Amino acid sequence: MSTTPGSGDADGEDDAATGSRAEHGDDHGPDDRRRELPGDGPDDDSSDDARDDDSPEDDFRDDDLDDDSGDDDLDDRPAGDHGQRLRPTATAGPLSPLTSRVGRFRQSAAELRQSLAGEASARAASSKLRERGLDESEPSTFLESDEPGTPTDVPPDLTAAAFFDVDNTLVQGASIVHFARGLAARDYFSYRDVMEFVWAQAKFRMTGRENSEDVAQGREKALSFIAGRETDELVRLGEEIFDEFIADKIWPGTRTLAQMHLDAGQQVWLVTATPVELAQTIADRLGLTGALGTVAESVDGVFTGRLVGDILHGLGKAHAVRTLAIREGLNLKRCTAYSDSHNDVPMLSLVGTAVAINPDADLREVARVRGWEIRDYRTARKAAKIGVPTAVLLGAAGGGAAAAVRHLRR
């Protein structure tokens, strides 16, 4: 789903909606406790003890949604550690419509881009939902699965939903790398381009941090590819490439979790930095409710080569989830979120139940401190905890490196 520049938001973002529905996501009281997931069993690597009042401060807190400081952990330390808490300047940008309960203040340019990205993604997702003729009074489409759990006709749960990250949470490896492989096979990209995507993903998996230069280069390459192309072409390519390169790389365990939420009558959403057209295709193929993804600007069905805001990432995902909750009347305390990456802690922190799937080392530690459930579907779990060799990481990118090398040697 793409959007026209300057498109308005006419259905659900007014002050009344923000004042009434946003309370669901922000009202974390002392009685909150971890909800048991459908299918919880003895094989889960989870912490049994809920976090008490004397636990260490978390790496991220709700007010991080409004904070673009270079170091979130510094921002969350007590004032005594620094003399005073660090905060963005009051002249950085316009007020955010998605401020936390801590208070309103002005955003930095980077925070503003993430806010715009999240709002554009939620707007596109809601529009797609309406186009499909689904609303809160209709049950979600059931996902077909060979895993345990038979779909049953149950009343829809109108205020609960599940949010799944895609890369390494639902899909083995990076979906954008799989997509690039498909484009290279169709001569849209060179295999050297694929190698660049794979190398960037490998560095990210090794360090747990994304390199800003790699992100910028990847963004420019992707935007130059879609500029001037019809949005329908990207949708068609996404459908073909999913069937060829992604369908057999879905984690069965994560797919089963998605099915359990659907069986309970809940909406199931993907939340990813992947282009929303590809993300929506993955959701459609798996029978999920929809997808929140990166939105590229379009005019009359043709991409302009610009993003709406920025790549949907980190705080942007949290903005997207919160905005969608406002639009769809979801109670975030009754929602569940799943991710493999420490970068998604802001999103995980919004919901009542957070689950770390195949977590990186940083997220594993945050999950243990906060008492979040941990599920690891990888075979080399211990290796994953202490750092996976580069060869394994490249393999996790979906075989893109090996395919590229074979092609280059021809």
C-alpha positions in Angstrom: 0.0 0.0 0.0 1.3 3.4 -1.0 0.1 6.8 -0.4 -0.3 10.1 -2.2 1.7 13.0 -0.8 -0.1 15.1 1.8 -2.9 12.7 2.1 -5.1 13.5 5.2 -6.2 11.4 8.0 -10.0 11.6 8.2 -11.0 8.6 10.3 -10.1 8.4 13.9 -7.1 10.6 14.7 -8.9 13.5 16.3 -8.4 14.6 19.8 -11.4 12.7 21.1 -10.2 9.4 19.7 -6.7 10.0 21.1 -8.1 10.9 24.5 -10.4 7.9 24.7 -8.8 5.0 22.9 -5.1 5.8 23.5 -5.8 5.2 27.2 -5.8 1.5 26.5 -2.2 1.5 25.6 -0.9 3.8 28.3 -2.8 2.6 31.4 -0.2 0.3 32.8 -1.3 0.0 36.4 0.1 -1.9 39.4 -2.3 -4.8 38.7 -0.8 -5.6 35.3 0.6 -9.0 35.0 1.9 -11.3 32.3 -0.9 -13.0 30.3 -0.5 -16.7 29.5 -0.4 -17.4 25.8 -2.5 -20.0 24.2 -0.3 -23.1 23.9 2.2 -22.2 26.7 4.1 -25.3 27.6 7.1 -26.7 29.4 9.4 -26.2 26.4 9.2 -22.4 26.7 12.3 -20.6 27.8 10.6 -18.1 30.0 11.1 -16.4 33.3 8.6 -17.5 36.0 9.1 -14.5 38.2 7.3 -11.3 37.4 9.3 -8.1 37.7 8.9 -6.5 41.1 9.2 -2.9 42.2 12.9 -3.3 43.1 14.0 -4.6 39.7 16.5 -2.6 37.7 15.3 0.1 35.4 14.3 -1.1 32.0 16.3 -0.3 28.9 13.3 1.4 27.4 10.2 3.0 28.9 7.0 4.3 27.5 8.3 7.9 27.2 11.0 6.7 24.8 8.4 7.0 22.1 9.0 10.7 22.3 12.7 10.6 22.7 15.3 10.7 19.9 18.4 10.8 22.1 21.3 9.0 20.8 21.4 6.7 23.8 18.1 5.5 25.2 19.7 3.9 28.2 21.3 7.2 29.2 17.9 8.9 29.0 16.4 6.4 31.4 19.0 6.6 34.1 18.1 8.4 37.3 18.9 12.1 37.4 21.7 11.5 39.9 23.8 9.7 37.3 24.1 12.8 35.1 23.1 15.7 37.2 19.9 16.0 35.1 17.9 13.9 32.6 18.7 14.4 29.0 15.8 15.6 26.9 15.3 16.8 23.3 15.4 20.5 22.8 12.1 22.3 22.8 12.6 23.8 19.3 13.3 20.6 17.3 10.0 20.3 15.6 6.2 20.2 15.8 4.3 18.5 18.6 3.7 14.8 18.3 0.1 13.6 18.2 1.4 10.4 19.9 3.0 11.7 23.0 3.2 9.5 26.1 1.6 10.0 29.4 4.8 11.8 30.6 3.9 14.9 28.7 4.1 16.8 25.4 7.3 18.3 24.0 8.7 19.0 20.6 10.2 16.2 18.4 13.6 16.0 16.8 13.7 15.6 13.0 14.5 11.9 13.2 11.6 11.3 15.7 9.3 13.3 13.5 10.2 11.1 10.5 9.5 7.9 12.6 6.2 9.4 13.8 5.2 10.1 10.2 6.3 6.7 9.1 4.2 5.0 11.8 1.1 7.1 11.1 1.4 6.5 7.4 1.7 2.8 7.9 -1.3 2.6 10.2 -3.4 4.7 7.8 -2.5 2.4 4.9 -3.2 -0.7 7.0 -6.7 0.6 8.0 -7.5 1.6 4.5 -6.5 -1.9 3.3 -8.7 -3.4 6.0 -11.7 -1.4 4.8 -11.0 -2.3 1.2 -11.2 -6.0 2.1 -14.6 -5.4 3.7 -13.4 -6.3 7.2 -14.2 -4.3 10.2 -14.4 -4.9 14.0 -17.7 -6.8 13.6 -16.3 -9.5 11.4 -13.9 -12.3 12.3 -10.4 -12.5 10.9 -9.5 -14.8 8.1 -8.2 -18.1 9.5 -4.7 -19.1 8.6 -4.3 -22.6 7.2 -1.7 -24.6 9.2 -0.7 -28.2 9.7 0.4 -27.3 13.2 -1.8 -28.1 16.3 -4.8 -25.9 16.7 -7.9 -26.3 14.5 -9.7 -23.2 13.5 -13.1 -22.8 15.1 -16.0 -20.4 14.7 -15.6 -18.1 17.7 -16.9 -14.5 18.2 -14.3 -11.9 17.3 -12.4 -10.4 20.1 -12.7 -6.8 19.2 -10.1 -5.2 21.4 -7.3 -7.7 21.4 -4.7 -8.2 18.6 -1.2 -9.8 18.1 1.6 -7.9 16.4 4.5 -9.9 14.8 7.8 -8.7 13.6 8.7 -10.4 10.3 12.5 -10.9 9.8 13.9 -13.7 12.0 10.6 -13.8 14.0 8.2 -15.1 11.4 10.5 -15.5 8.4 13.8 -17.2 8.6 16.3 -14.5 7.5 15.5 -11.0 6.1 12.5 -10.7 3.8 14.1 -7.8 1.9 17.0 -10.1 1.1 14.7 -12.8 -0.2 12.9 -10.1 -2.2 16.2 -8.8 -3.6 17.1 -12.4 -4.7 13.8 -12.6 -6.6 14.4 -9.3 -8.3 17.9 -10.4 -9.2 16.5 -13.6 -10.7 14.3 -11.3 -12.9 17.2 -9.0 -13.8 15.8 -6.1 -11.8 18.9 -6.2 -9.5 22.4 -7.5 -10.0 23.6 -10.3 -7.7 26.2 -7.8 -6.4 23.3 -5.8 -5.1 22.1 -8.8 -3.3 25.5 -9.3 -1.8 25.3 -5.8 -0.4 21.9 -6.5 1.2 23.3 -9.8 2.7 26.4 -8.2 4.1 24.4 -5.5 5.8 22.1 -8.1 7.3 25.1 -10.2 8.5 26.7 -7.2 10.2 23.4 -6.4 11.9 23.0 -9.9 13.2 26.6 -10.0 14.5 26.5 -6.6 16.2 22.8 -6.2 17.0 23.0 -2.7 15.7 22.2 -1.4 12.3 24.8 0.7 10.5 23.3 4.1 9.5 25.4 4.1 6.3 24.2 0.7 5.3 20.6 1.7 6.0 20.9 4.9 4.0 22.5 3.0 1.0 19.8 0.3 1.1 17.1 2.9 1.3 18.5 4.8 -1.7 18.9 1.7 -3.8 15.4 0.6 -3.0 13.9 4.0 -3.8 15.8 4.3 -7.0 14.3 0.9 -8.0 10.7 1.8 -7.4 10.8 5.4 -8.7 8.5 5.6 -11.7 7.2 2.1 -11.4 3.5 1.4 -10.9 2.4 0.2 -7.4 0.6 -2.7 -9.0 3.9 -4.0 -10.4 5.5 -4.1 -6.9 2.4 -6.0 -5.6 2.7 -8.5 -8.5 6.4 -9.0 -7.9 5.8 -9.5 -4.2 3.3 -12.2 -4.8 5.6 -14.1 -7.2 8.7 -13.8 -5.0 6.9 -14.8 -1.9 5.8 -18.1 -3.5 9.3 -18.7 -4.9 11.6 -17.6 -2.1 9.7 -16.9 1.2 6.9 -19.4 1.5 9.1 -22.3 2.7 11.0 -20.0 5.1 8.2 -19.4 7.6 9.0 -20.5 11.1 6.4 -23.2 11.9 6.4 -22.3 15.6 5.7 -18.6 15.0 3.0 -19.5 12.4 1.3 -21.7 15.0 1.3 -18.7 17.5 -0.4 -16.6 14.9 -3.0 -19.3 14.3 -3.7 -19.4 18.0 -4.5 -15.7 18.1 -6.8 -16.1 15.0 -8.5 -19.0 16.6 -9.2 -16.8 19.6 -11.0 -14.3 17.3 -8.2 -11.8 17.5 -6.6 -9.7 14.7 -3.1 -10.6 13.7 -0.8 -7.9 12.2 2.7 -8.0 10.8 4.9 -5.0 11.8 8.0 -4.7 9.6 10.5 -2.3 7.9 9.8 -4.2 4.7 7.8 -2.3 2.0 4.2 -2.5 2.9 3.3 -4.1 -0.4 5.5 -7.1 0.3 4.4 -7.2 3.9 0.7 -7.2 2.9 1.4 -10.1 0.5 3.0 -12.1 3.3 0.0 -11.4 5.5 -2.5 -12.3 2.8 -0.7 -15.5 1.9 -0.8 -16.6 5.6 -4.3 -15.5 6.2 -3.5 -12.8 8.6 -5.4 -9.6 9.2 -2.9 -7.2 7.6 0.5 -5.5 7.8 2.2 -2.4 9.0 5.2 -1.7 6.8 7.3 1.0 5.2 5.2 3.3 3.0 6.5 4.8 -0.2 4.9 7.9 -1.7 2.9 7.5 -4.9 0.9 9.7 -7.2 -1.8 8.2 -9.4 -0.6 4.7 -8.8 3.1 5.5 -9.6 5.9 5.7 -7.0 7.6 9.0 -6.7 10.8 7.6 -5.3 10.3 9.1 -1.8 9.2 7.6 1.5 6.4 8.9 3.7 8.5 9.7 6.8 11.1 7.0 6.9 11.7 3.3 7.0 9.4 1.8 9.6 11.8 0.8 12.3 12.3 1.0 16.1 10.2 3.8 17.4 8.4 4.0 14.1 6.9 0.5 14.7 5.7 1.6 18.1 4.0 4.7 16.6 2.4 2.5 14.0 1.0 0.0 16.5 -0.3 2.8 18.8 -1.9 4.6 15.9 -3.5 1.5 14.6 -4.8 0.7 18.1 -6.5 4.2 18.2 -8.0 3.6 14.7 -9.3 0.1 15.4 -10.3 0.5 19.0 -7.7 -2.0 20.3 -6.8 -2.2 24.0 -3.0 -2.4 24.0 -3.0 -3.9 27.5 -4.9 -6.9 25.9 -2.6 -7.2 22.9 0.6 -9.3 22.4 3.7 -8.4 20.4 6.5 -10.7 19.2 10.0 -9.9 18.0 13.6 -11.1 17.7 15.3 -7.8 18.0 16.3 -5.3 20.8 15.4 -2.6 18.3 11.7 -3.5 18.8 11.7 -3.0 22.6 9.6 0.2 22.2 6.9 -1.8 20.4 7.1 -4.7 22.8 6.8 -2.3 25.7 3.5 -0.9 24.4 1.5 -4.1 24.9 0.3 -6.2 27.8 2.2 -9.3 26.7 5.6 -9.2 25.0 7.3 -12.3 23.7 10.9 -12.6 22.5 11.1 -15.0 19.5 14.6 -16.2 18.5 16.0 -13.2 20.4 19.3 -11.5 19.9 21.5 -11.2 23.0 20.3 -7.8 24.0 16.6 -8.6 23.7 17.2 -11.9 25.6 18.6 -9.9 28.5 15.8 -7.3 28.4 13.2 -10.2 28.3 14.8 -11.9 31.4 14.8 -8.6 33.4 11.2 -7.8 32.5 9.9 -11.3 32.8 8.9 -11.6 29.2 8.5 -15.0 27.7 11.2 -16.3 25.4 10.7 -18.8 22.6 13.6 -19.9 20.5 12.9 -22.0 17.4 16.5 -22.1 16.1 18.4 -25.4 16.4 21.7 -23.9 17.7 20.2 -22.0 20.7 23.3 -21.9 22.8 25.3 -20.6 19.9 22.7 -18.0 19.3 23.0 -16.8 22.9 26.7 -16.1 22.7 27.2 -15.1 19.1 26.6 -17.0 15.9 29.5 -17.5 13.4 29.4 -15.4 10.2 28.7 -18.4 8.0 25.5 -19.2 10.0 24.5 -15.6 9.9 24.8 -15.5 6.2 22.8 -18.6 6.0 20.1 -16.9 8.1 19.9 -14.3 5.4 18.1 -17.0 3.4 21.0 -18.3 1.3 21.3 -15.0 -0.5 25.1 -14.9 -0.3 25.6 -18.4 -1.6 23.2 -17.8 -4.5 25.0 -14.6 -5.3 28.5 -16.2 -5.2 27.3 -19.1 -7.5 25.9 -16.5 -10.0 29.1 -14.4 -10.0 31.3 -17.5 -10.6 29.4 -18.4 -13.8 
